[in-house]
Amino acid sequence: MKVISVQRNSKYENRFHPNMGRLRTKVVYIRRYFLGLPVQTLHKYRKTYYGEVKSCEDCVLSA
């Protein structure tokens, strides 16, 4: 087992943007792990229908 590792995980989330409305999309998280426990999220992004990669900071999570 490594002491420090970096893993990429994906999950589906609901996103909301005033111009687009509700959007269910796959969000990819790149996280740093220390002894198997998540320590820091390095980056998170999503792909659009057209294959573009966008940062998740332009869409707000809906409650």
Buried (B, 14 or more C-beta within 10 A) or exposed (E): EEEEEEEEEEEEBEBEEEEEEEBEBEBBBBBEBEEEEEEEEEEBBBBEEEEEEEEBEEBEEEE
